[in-house]
Amino acid sequence: MDVLTAALGQLFVPYHLAIIVGGTIAGLFVGAMPGLSATMALAVLLPFTFAMPALAGLIGLGSVYMGAIYGGAFSAILINAPGTPSSIATTFDGYPMAKAGRAEEALTAATIASVLGGLFGVFALLVLAPPLAAFSLRFGPPEYFWVAVLGLTLIGSLSAGSLLKGLLGGALGVLLSIIGVSPIGGESRFTYGFPVLQGGVELIVALIGLFVIPELLVMAGTGIAALTRSTSVGSNRKGVMWPTIKRVLSMPGNLLRSMVIGEVVSVIPGAGGNIAGLLAYNEAKRASKHPEEYGKGSIEGLVASESSNNVTVAGSMVPLLTLGIPGAPPDALILGAMLMHGLRPGAELFTVSGVLTYGFILSMGLAALVMLPIGLLGGRLIYQTVVRVPPYFLVPTIATMAILGSYALRNSMTDVMIMLVLGIAGYILKELGFHPAPIALGLILGPIAETGFVQATLMGSSLTYPFLKLFESPLSRILIALSLLAIVWPYVTAWRHRRQRARGGTP
């Protein structure tokens, strides 16, 4: 308690409070811009933190990180483009709500869920860091492989239409993920003589192409911005904020379940907020009394996605601060800042540098609280600004940001070409009934599955059948059972719906 009190005393000084507010606002705008990500924002900010005191630099990075993950919900809701990978699941119901004239309701719900998720993540990091760190050590290569398989099997439940189309989309994403240098053997695959492809297809580039470009093509093809046309109806409704806040707070089961899922996923290094959001969304759909509303504008699905992905901001710090393993890509930049200031992850970080460490953790909680007034008051301004932008300005502006964001990742025109090709392909696939989310999920999980499988078989080289190493641990068997359940569940749900319809049609 003495350390926590001293840490709070360090935070409540004008300089640090200004960094928290400014960093959160900056992160929000970065996350709301399609093509820009939390990782990119931290990479730009990182050099400036080297000249700052250690606590001030970490506070700035943590605040920008928290704001950027939350800001991704704005573009996900308003233009169906996840501002950050963590907001993929937010597009499923956030954008349909905006199209139905419920954009302010969606933004308010996302704000409340994000704030609660951020606070829950900070609380869990403060209280549960040691046992969660011990639990993350249980995940070896076999468990990582089955986590990836579980994520891929969930595609069937997440696909609004055909299970086969969802699985094919996931397979396409996995194929895209094998482009580049093999993570284990080091061989170059499908690079076709382009050195930049040795680094593979960048996730941000793929997300821009799959989510942003198809929507821009639709807007350009109709000649009227779909966003302006759809959200203008009911956009000036009064009294939306408080009823929405009450409705979000009236679903504690959904909130708690989603935040726990986000926390468990975030302590697994490399899993990230994208997987947390998708898993929480899937479980919310399973537990819902109205699963048929998901994908059509369900506030439950939106709350599940946003509450879970914001938990991962602080949750992913568990392996970082205790083991020195970045739980997500932005954490690698925070680790770099820590090392530059002479801070080494481990037990000494919580003892010798306890005031600094707990000050950094608590600053993320303050950043989450700052999001509340900014989101509720400033969110309406951002919404009105985006909605009122003329179509002839909105389309080229977003396209320019998409091109710049794709190019800035590796300063490569090849990435821009990949983005455009994936965008055109995504538009065609969307017209054929394929949703971009399974493709993106396959791209994310492909390297995790490949690395886990190869490392597990190498570990089992002394066995007669090396692949049996994948089935040894009890945790692997639990993940296998969950994967089988995820495959069977859509058919069980469809069978139950058919029975209910049959009963309803009988006299």
ZAMARGU-4260 file (C-alpha; in steps of 0.2 Angstrom, whole numbers, plus 5000, padded with zeros to 4 digits):
<rodrens>
0) 5000/5000/5000 | 5014/5012/5003 | 5021/5009/4986 | 5004/5011/4978 | 5002/5027/4988
5) 5018/5034/4983 | 5015/5029/4965 | 4998/5039/4965 | 5007/5054/4972 | 5019/5053/4957
10) 5004/5053/4945 | 4994/5067/4952 | 5006/5081/4947 | 5001/5093/4932 | 5015/5086/4921
15) 5010/5068/4922 | 4992/5072/4921 | 4995/5082/4905 | 5004/5068/4897 | 4990/5056/4902
20) 4976/5067/4894 | 4987/5072/4879 | 4992/5054/4876 | 4975/5047/4877 | 4968/5060/4865
25) 4982/5057/4853 | 4980/5039/4854 | 4961/5040/4851 | 4964/5050/4835 | 4977/5038/4828
30) 4967/5023/4832 | 4952/5031/4823 | 4961/5034/4807 | 4961/5019/4795 | 4978/5013/4792
35) 4986/5019/4808 | 4988/5007/4822 | 4993/5008/4841 | 5010/5000/4836 | 5013/5014/4823
40) 5009/5027/4836 | 5020/5020/4849 | 5034/5018/4836 | 5033/5037/4831 | 5032/5042/4850
45) 5046/5030/4856 | 5061/5041/4851 | 5054/5056/4861 | 5053/5046/4877 | 5071/5043/4877
50) 5074/5061/4883 | 5060/5061/4896 | 5061/5054/4913 | 5057/5035/4914 | 5040/5037/4922
55) 5035/5051/4911 | 5040/5041/4895 | 5031/5025/4900 | 5015/5035/4905 | 5015/5043/4888
60) 5017/5026/4879 | 5004/5018/4890 | 4991/5032/4887 | 4993/5032/4869 | 4992/5013/4868
65) 4975/5014/4878 | 4968/5028/4868 | 4973/5020/4851 | 4965/5003/4855 | 4949/5012/4860
70) 4950/5024/4845 | 4949/5009/4833 | 4931/5008/4837 | 4927/5024/4829 | 4932/5019/4811
75) 4925/5002/4814 | 4908/5008/4818 | 4907/5023/4806 | 4916/5016/4791 | 4917/4998/4794
80) 4936/4999/4794 | 4944/4993/4810 | 4956/5007/4815 | 4967/4993/4825 | 4967/4974/4823
85) 4958/4973/4840 | 4943/4981/4833 | 4939/4968/4819 | 4924/4961/4829 | 4918/4978/4833
90) 4914/4980/4814 | 4902/4965/4815 | 4888/4975/4824 | 4895/4992/4826 | 4894/4996/4807
95) 4876/4989/4805 | 4871/5000/4820 | 4878/5015/4811 | 4869/5010/4795 | 4853/5009/4805
100) 4855/5027/4811 | 4861/5021/4828 | 4879/5027/4827 | 4878/5038/4843 | 4871/5023/4853
105) 4886/5012/4846 | 4899/5025/4850 | 4892/5027/4868 | 4891/5008/4871 | 4909/5006/4864
110) 4915/5020/4876 | 4907/5013/4892 | 4913/4995/4887 | 4931/5001/4883 | 4932/5011/4900
115) 4926/4996/4910 | 4938/4984/4900 | 4953/4996/4903 | 4950/4997/4921 | 4947/4978/4923
120) 4963/4975/4914 | 4973/4987/4926 | 4965/4979/4941 | 4969/4962/4936 | 4987/4967/4932
125) 4989/4974/4950 | 4981/4960/4959 | 4983/4944/4948 | 5000/4947/4940 | 5010/4933/4948
130) 4997/4918/4946 | 4993/4924/4928 | 5011/4925/4924 | 5013/4907/4931 | 4998/4901/4920
135) 5006/4909/4904 | 5021/4898/4907 | 5011/4883/4904 | 5009/4887/4886 | 5022/4879/4875
140) 5023/4876/4857 | 5009/4862/4857 | 4997/4873/4866 | 5000/4888/4855 | 4996/4877/4840
145) 4980/4871/4847 | 4976/4889/4852 | 4978/4894/4834 | 4967/4879/4829 | 4954/4884/4841
150) 4954/4902/4833 | 4952/4895/4816 | 4938/4883/4820 | 4928/4898/4828 | 4927/4905/4810
155) 4912/4894/4807 | 4903/4902/4822 | 4908/4919/4817 | 4903/4917/4799 | 4886/4925/4796
160) 4883/4914/4781 | 4890/4897/4775 | 4902/4888/4787 | 4911/4882/4771 | 4914/4900/4765
165) 4920/4904/4783 | 4933/4890/4783 | 4938/4894/4765 | 4941/4912/4770 | 4952/4906/4785
170) 4961/4894/4774 | 4965/4909/4762 | 4971/4919/4776 | 4983/4905/4782 | 4990/4904/4764
175) 4993/4923/4764 | 5002/4920/4781 | 5015/4908/4774 | 5022/4921/4761 | 5040/4926/4767
180) 5053/4918/4777 | 5049/4903/4787 | 5048/4907/4805 | 5058/4890/4809 | 5068/4884/4794
185) 5072/4901/4787 | 5067/4897/4769 | 5060/4910/4758 | 5043/4906/4751 | 5032/4914/4738
190) 5042/4930/4737 | 5044/4930/4718 | 5060/4940/4719 | 5053/4954/4729 | 5065/4956/4745
195) 5051/4966/4754 | 5040/4950/4754 | 5053/4941/4764 | 5045/4949/4779 | 5028/4942/4774
200) 5011/4951/4772 | 5009/4965/4785 | 4994/4963/4795 | 4990/4981/4794 | 4992/4981/4775
205) 4980/4966/4774 | 4967/4974/4786 | 4967/4990/4776 | 4965/4981/4759 | 4951/4969/4766
210) 4941/4981/4776 | 4944/4998/4769 | 4946/4997/4750 | 4930/4986/4747 | 4920/4999/4757
215) 4927/5013/4747 | 4923/5004/4731 | 4905/5003/4736 | 4905/5022/4740 | 4913/5026/4724
220) 4902/5015/4714 | 4885/5022/4721 | 4891/5040/4720 | 4884/5043/4737 | 4894/5039/4753
225) 4885/5024/4761 | 4889/5031/4778 | 4881/5048/4775 | 4866/5040/4767 | 4863/5027/4781
230) 4868/5037/4797 | 4859/5053/4792 | 4842/5045/4798 | 4840/5046/4816 | 4858/5054/4819
235) 4850/5069/4828 | 4840/5059/4841 | 4841/5066/4858 | 4843/5057/4874 | 4853/5043/4867
240) 4867/5043/4880 | 4860/5039/4896 | 4848/5025/4890 | 4863/5017/4881 | 4874/5018/4897
245) 4860/5010/4907 | 4858/4996/4894 | 4877/4992/4894 | 4878/4992/4913 | 4862/4980/4913
250) 4872/4966/4905 | 4885/4962/4919 | 4886/4944/4913 | 4891/4949/4896 | 4904/4962/4902
255) 4912/4950/4915 | 4913/4936/4904 | 4921/4946/4890 | 4933/4954/4901 | 4939/4938/4909
260) 4941/4931/4891 | 4951/4946/4887 | 4962/4944/4902 | 4965/4926/4899 | 4970/4928/4881
265) 4980/4943/4884 | 4993/4934/4896 | 4997/4922/4881 | 5011/4931/4872 | 5006/4935/4854
270) 4988/4931/4855 | 4983/4950/4856 | 4967/4960/4856 | 4961/4954/4840 | 4959/4936/4846
275) 4952/4941/4862 | 4938/4952/4854 | 4934/4938/4842 | 4933/4925/4856 | 4923/4936/4867
280) 4911/4940/4853 | 4909/4922/4849 | 4905/4917/4867 | 4893/4932/4869 | 4884/4925/4854
285) 4883/4908/4861 | 4876/4914/4877 | 4864/4927/4870 | 4845/4924/4870 | 4844/4933/4853
290) 4859/4926/4843 | 4850/4929/4827 | 4853/4948/4830 | 4872/4946/4830 | 4879/4954/4814
295) 4864/4964/4811 | 4867/4978/4825 | 4867/4969/4842 | 4873/4980/4856 | 4878/4964/4865
300) 4891/4959/4852 | 4898/4977/4852 | 4900/4977/4871 | 4908/4960/4871 | 4921/4965/4858
305) 4926/4982/4865 | 4926/4977/4883 | 4938/4962/4879 | 4950/4970/4868 | 4953/4985/4880
310) 4957/4973/4894 | 4972/4967/4883 | 4981/4984/4885 | 4985/4981/4903 | 4983/4962/4902
315) 4997/4960/4889 | 5009/4968/4902 | 5009/4953/4913 | 5021/4943/4903 | 5030/4959/4898
320) 5033/4965/4916 | 5036/4948/4924 | 5045/4938/4910 | 5051/4951/4898 | 5040/4944/4884
325) 5029/4956/4874 | 5011/4950/4875 | 5007/4960/4859 | 5017/4970/4846 | 5015/4987/4855
330) 5022/4980/4870 | 5039/4976/4861 | 5041/4995/4859 | 5037/4998/4878 | 5050/4985/4882
335) 5062/4995/4871 | 5058/5010/4881 | 5061/5001/4898 | 5077/4994/4892 | 5083/5011/4886
340) 5080/5018/4904 | 5089/5003/4912 | 5073/4994/4918 | 5074/4975/4917 | 5058/4965/4918
345) 5057/4953/4933 | 5055/4953/4951 | 5066/4968/4954 | 5054/4979/4943 | 5041/4977/4957
350) 5053/4979/4972 | 5068/4990/4967 | 5058/5001/4955 | 5041/4998/4963 | 5035/5016/4963
355) 5039/5018/4945 | 5031/5001/4940 | 5015/5004/4949 | 5015/5022/4943 | 5015/5016/4925
360) 5001/5003/4929 | 4990/5015/4938 | 4993/5028/4924 | 4984/5016/4912 | 4969/5016/4923
365) 4969/5035/4923 | 4970/5034/4904 | 4955/5023/4904 | 4945/5035/4915 | 4950/5050/4904
370) 4942/5040/4889 | 4925/5042/4897 | 4923/5061/4895 | 4933/5062/4879 | 4922/5048/4872
375) 4905/5053/4878 | 4908/5072/4874 | 4921/5072/4860 | 4914/5056/4852 | 4899/5064/4847
380) 4909/5078/4838 | 4920/5065/4829 | 4904/5056/4824 | 4896/5072/4817 | 4912/5077/4808
385) 4914/5060/4799 | 4895/5060/4795 | 4895/5077/4787 | 4910/5075/4777 | 4905/5076/4758
390) 4907/5059/4749 | 4918/5067/4736 | 4930/5072/4750 | 4928/5057/4761 | 4932/5043/4748
395) 4949/5051/4742 | 4954/5056/4760 | 4952/5039/4767 | 4960/5031/4751 | 4975/5043/4754
400) 4977/5038/4772 | 4975/5020/4767 | 4989/5022/4755 | 5000/5032/4766 | 4997/5020/4781
405) 5002/5005/4770 | 5017/5013/4763 | 5024/5020/4780 | 5025/5003/4788 | 5040/4997/4778
410) 5042/5012/4766 | 5038/5000/4752 | 5027/5003/4737 | 5025/4984/4736 | 5015/4985/4752
415) 5004/4997/4743 | 5001/4986/4729 | 4997/4971/4741 | 4985/4982/4749 | 4976/4987/4733
420) 4976/4969/4726 | 4969/4962/4743 | 4956/4976/4742 | 4950/4972/4725 | 4950/4953/4729
425) 4941/4957/4746 | 4928/4967/4736 | 4925/4952/4724 | 4925/4940/4738 | 4912/4950/4748
430) 4901/4951/4733 | 4902/4932/4733 | 4897/4930/4751 | 4914/4929/4759 | 4917/4940/4774
435) 4934/4948/4777 | 4935/4943/4795 | 4939/4925/4793 | 4953/4929/4780 | 4961/4942/4793
440) 4959/4929/4807 | 4968/4916/4796 | 4982/4928/4792 | 4984/4931/4811 | 4984/4913/4817
445) 4994/4906/4802 | 5011/4910/4809 | 5006/4905/4827 | 5000/4888/4821 | 5015/4885/4810
450) 5028/4889/4823 | 5019/4879/4836 | 5017/4864/4825 | 5035/4864/4819 | 5042/4867/4837
455) 5031/4853/4844 | 5036/4840/4832 | 5054/4845/4835 | 5052/4842/4853 | 5044/4825/4850
460) 5058/4820/4838 | 5063/4806/4851 | 5046/4798/4849 | 5041/4785/4836 | 5028/4798/4830
465) 5034/4815/4833 | 5017/4823/4830 | 5010/4814/4846 | 5019/4828/4856 | 5004/4839/4851
470) 4993/4828/4862 | 5003/4825/4878 | 4998/4839/4889 | 4981/4840/4898 | 4980/4859/4892
475) 4982/4853/4874 | 4968/4840/4876 | 4956/4854/4883 | 4960/4865/4868 | 4957/4851/4857
480) 4940/4848/4865 | 4935/4866/4863 | 4940/4866/4845 | 4929/4851/4842 | 4915/4859/4851
485) 4917/4875/4840 | 4916/4864/4825 | 4900/4855/4830 | 4891/4869/4839 | 4885/4878/4823
490) 4877/4862/4817 | 4869/4859/4835 | 4863/4877/4835 | 4855/4875/4817 | 4847/4859/4822
495) 4839/4867/4838 | 4833/4882/4827 | 4825/4869/4815 | 4816/4860/4829 | 4810/4877/4837
500) 4803/4882/4820 | 4795/4865/4817 | 4787/4866/4835 | 4781/4884/4831 | 4773/4878/4815
505) 4763/4863/4822 | 4746/4867/4829
</rodrens>
